[in-house]
Amino acid sequence: MSVTLKALLKSPWVFHLATGSCNNCDIEILDCLTPRFDIERFGMKLAGSIRHADVLLVTGSCNRKSMVRVKNIYEEQVPKPCVVVAVGECSMSRGMFVHSYNCPRPLDKYIPVDVYIPGCPPKPEAIIAGVVKLIGKLKGTL
Amino acid sequence: MTRDSVLKDLRDKFCEDILDFFDKSPKRVYIEIKPVALVAAATYIFRDLGARFHIASGIDARTHLEILYHFSIETMNLLISLRVKLDKSNPSVDSLANVIKGANWIEREINELLGIDFPGHPDLRRLLLADEWPEGVYPLRRDYQEWDKQAVRDRGV
């Protein structure tokens, strides 16, 4: 395991990016951080800026205007290596907005996605399970 | 000023311009008005009756395009909706933005989503749609066709 990967897995800092979501996924992500689920046990913290983050966590329905910003963030601002986590139905298949004029493509057609956490919204348990799988995958044990 | 006197004043003042007067409930009145008289009627309701302008809502109906301008008079708990019906071939109605500042952005939005022209609007730029969106394509029209060849409309399962 490389040094950068080891450092990334010790305490992955997460940047939470909402691309036009209804805020339900965002509320569930907030639940993960609060003491009941306490995702900081795995060393995870929300970062204030993408430039400090190792994980890009995307929620929302990927509309035309926000995807320009997401691409900009992913291609130019994220320190690599970076893993991308799609949370919620909208960022995977756009959920009920699949035929919307403003949501032409799902997130993984714009940027590579490492983990998909389905649900509308996903429960905090599902988010934690997805994150644990992500860490396992990166370590090569899964 | 009571509800009845206000409505009677409105009917008398715009008697030739009002096409339909629908007294739906004690809280709600729909007034269909000719598009040429819209600015005068809205100015009267907004300035003289002291109503609050909430929002305008546009819809592409089967036979026409229509806009509803929603006003409320809080002292008498009354919602007045001014309805204008516009021709589909050349939808155009005078702008309220010079009288009511709050109508500026909603008219810009209706203009780009439904393609209704607002002559007299101070700044009819694009408000919400993306930059790559083609001119002359209105997403909330009934005859809207997908223009983006790269769009993926299945869920991939």
Interface residues (C-beta under 8 A of the other chain):
Chain A: N63 R64 K65 V68 S93 R94 V98 H99 Y101 N102 P104 R105 P106 K109
Chain B: L129 A130 E132 W133 P139 Y144 E146 D148 Q150 A151 V152 R153 D154 R155 G156 V157
